[in-house]
Amino acid sequence: MVRCPNCGQKTSGDYYCQYCKYPIPRGSTKRRRKVEKQAEKEAKL
């Protein structure tokens, strides 16, 4: 599962968030973790 960079929800969607339909960036695990951390920070604001 990855965290959506738009809404911050954990999603199992492969190409888009199942909640807000935002496209999920595909790439390396390192990039996904970076996007997840950024989404967590934005969700706290």
C-alpha positions as CSV (number, residue, x, y, z in Angstrom):
1,M,0.0,0.0,0.0
2,V,1.1,3.5,-0.7
3,R,-0.1,6.8,0.6
4,C,-1.8,9.1,-1.9
5,P,0.1,12.4,-2.3
6,N,-3.1,14.2,-2.9
7,C,-5.5,13.1,-0.1
8,G,-3.1,11.3,2.2
9,Q,-5.2,8.0,2.4
10,K,-3.5,4.7,2.2
11,T,-4.5,3.2,-1.1
12,S,-3.9,-0.2,-2.9
13,G,-4.7,1.4,-6.2
14,D,-2.0,0.6,-8.8
15,Y,-2.3,3.7,-11.0
16,Y,-4.7,6.0,-9.1
17,C,-6.0,6.6,-5.6
18,Q,-9.1,4.6,-5.0
19,Y,-10.5,7.5,-2.9
20,C,-9.8,10.6,-4.8
21,K,-8.7,9.2,-8.2
22,Y,-5.4,11.1,-8.1
23,P,-2.7,9.4,-10.3
24,I,-0.2,7.5,-8.1
25,P,3.4,8.0,-9.2
26,R,5.0,4.8,-10.3
27,G,8.7,4.2,-9.6
28,S,11.2,2.9,-7.3
29,T,10.4,2.1,-3.7
30,K,12.7,5.0,-2.6
31,R,10.7,7.5,-4.7
32,R,7.4,6.1,-3.3
33,R,8.6,6.4,0.3
34,K,9.6,10.0,-0.4
35,V,6.1,10.8,-1.8
36,E,4.5,9.0,1.2
37,K,6.5,11.1,3.6
38,Q,5.6,14.3,1.8
39,A,1.9,13.3,1.8
40,E,2.1,12.7,5.6
41,K,3.6,16.1,6.2
42,E,0.9,17.8,4.0
43,A,-1.9,15.8,5.8
44,K,-0.7,17.1,9.1
45,L,-1.1,20.7,8.0
